[in-house]
Amino acid sequence: MDENAVDVVEAAFRHYRSQDRDAALPLYADDFTFTSPQDDRIDRAAFFRRCFPTADRFTEQRLLRVTPAGDGLVFAYYEYALTTGGRYRNVEAITVREGLIREVRVFFGGAV
């Protein structure tokens, strides 16, 4: 189960970077929620409207570590560089159940 969850998370990151919304949508549950320091439990529609189209802000984004934590929870640690300058790292706690992303909680890191 954990391997499948890792595969789903890695695919979601790939589709986000390539902005392949059609490939990404089936990975997210209908009752999906997204939380970050800028968003408080927004739903799937709001996530795909507000957050998904933001990949053009990055010149680079790479997963540093994708770690299963059991019971469908996966931690994704990644680094990115912004088009405006600066390099940063974040962690996402992603819950995957029955092959679908149910929840994402983003924890902003700092400059690298």
N, C-alpha and C positions, 0 to 999 in steps of 0.2 A: 504494500500500500504506500509506504513512504517513497519508494522509487517512482511510482506513478505520480505522486504529488510533486516531486522534484521535476519530473518531465513536464508537467502542466505549468509549473511556475516558469521554468526555462522557456517554454514555448510562448507564454504570455509576454515575457520580456522581449523575445525576438519579434513578436508581432507588433508590440508597442514601438520598438525602434524602427521597424520597416513601415509603420503606420498601416498595417494590414488589418483594418477593422473587421472585415468579413471573416478573417481567420481567427481573430481574437474573440469576437462575440460568443461563439459556442463554448469558450472556456470558462465563462462567467455565469454563475447561477442567477436565476431570475430574482432571487431575494438577496443578491450581493450587496454588501456595504463597504464603503471606503472611508477611512479616517486618516487624517494627517493633521499637522499643526494648522493647516489652512482649511480643512474640510472636516465636518463633524457628522460621520455616519451618513454620507450621501449615498443615494441608491445607484443602481446600475446605469440608468438613463443619464443621470447627472454626471457620473464618472465618465461615460463615453462622450458626453457633450463638453465637459469642462477640463478633464484631466488627460484623457487619451490623446487628444490632438496636440500635445505640448512637446513632442519629441524633437521638433525643429529648434528648440532652445538649446539643444545639446550638440556639441561637436563630436562627443564620444560618450558612450555609456558602456560599462563592462561589469559583468557579474564577477565579484571576487570570490564569493563563497555562497553556495546554496546548501543549507544544512537542514535535513529533516529532524524534527524534534518530537516526533511521535504523535499519534492520533490525528494525522492530517495537517499538523502545523509544520510550516517550513519557514526558516529564516533566510532571507536573501540580503546579502551584504554587497553593495555595489558602489562603484565610483563613477563619477561623471564630470565632464568639463562643459561649461556653458559657453555659448557663442559670445557672451559679453565678457568673458574671462573668468578665471577661477576654476578650481577643481575641488570637488566635495565628495563626501561619502555619506550614505544613508543605509538604514536597515529597514526592511519590511517584514512584518510577521503576517504570513499568508496562510489562511486556513483553506484546505482543499478537502472536500468530501465527495465521494462518488464521482470522482474525476472532474469536479467543477470547483472553481474558486468561489468561496462563500464570503470571505472577508479579507480585506487588506488593511493593515494598520501600519502607517509609515512613521518612522522615527528619524527626524532630520539629524544628520551628523554635523560636522563642521568642515571648514576648509582643510584641505590636505596640504 
